[in-house]
Amino acid sequence: MTEQPETRPQRRDMEEKFPRALWVRLIIYIAVGHLFAGFVYLLFEVGAK
């Protein structure tokens, strides 16, 4: 029988670490969300005057 290489540590390392693309998307969504919230706040401030 041939022994298969151990893939357990590699899989565990992948689960502990987020992919880079996920971090980039997360930062973009947070930035866009804050810009949108700022725009809505600006609309309320202008509308109150």
C-alpha positions as CSV (number, residue, x, y, z in Angstrom):
1,M,0.0,0.0,0.0
2,T,1.1,3.5,-0.8
3,E,1.0,6.0,2.0
4,Q,-0.8,9.2,1.1
5,P,0.7,12.5,2.2
6,E,-0.8,14.1,5.3
7,T,-3.1,17.0,4.3
8,R,-4.5,17.7,7.8
9,P,-2.1,20.5,8.9
10,Q,-2.5,22.2,5.5
11,R,-6.3,22.2,5.7
12,R,-6.2,23.4,9.4
13,D,-3.8,26.3,8.4
14,M,-6.3,27.2,5.6
15,E,-9.2,27.3,8.0
16,E,-7.3,29.6,10.4
17,K,-6.3,32.1,7.8
18,F,-8.7,34.1,5.6
19,P,-7.9,34.3,1.9
20,R,-6.5,37.7,0.8
21,A,-9.4,38.4,-1.5
22,L,-11.8,38.1,1.4
23,W,-9.9,40.7,3.4
24,V,-9.9,43.1,0.3
25,R,-13.6,42.7,-0.2
26,L,-14.3,43.2,3.5
27,I,-12.3,46.4,3.6
28,I,-14.1,47.7,0.4
29,Y,-17.5,46.9,1.8
30,I,-16.7,48.6,5.1
31,A,-15.4,51.7,3.2
32,V,-18.4,51.8,0.9
33,G,-20.8,51.3,3.8
34,H,-19.2,54.2,5.7
35,L,-19.4,56.5,2.6
36,F,-23.0,55.6,2.1
37,A,-23.8,56.3,5.8
38,G,-22.0,59.6,5.6
39,F,-24.0,60.5,2.5
40,V,-27.3,59.7,4.2
41,Y,-26.2,61.7,7.3
42,L,-25.4,64.6,4.9
43,L,-28.9,64.4,3.4
44,F,-30.5,64.5,6.8
45,E,-28.4,67.5,7.8
46,V,-29.2,69.4,4.6
47,G,-32.9,68.5,4.9
48,A,-33.1,69.8,8.4
49,K,-32.1,73.3,7.4
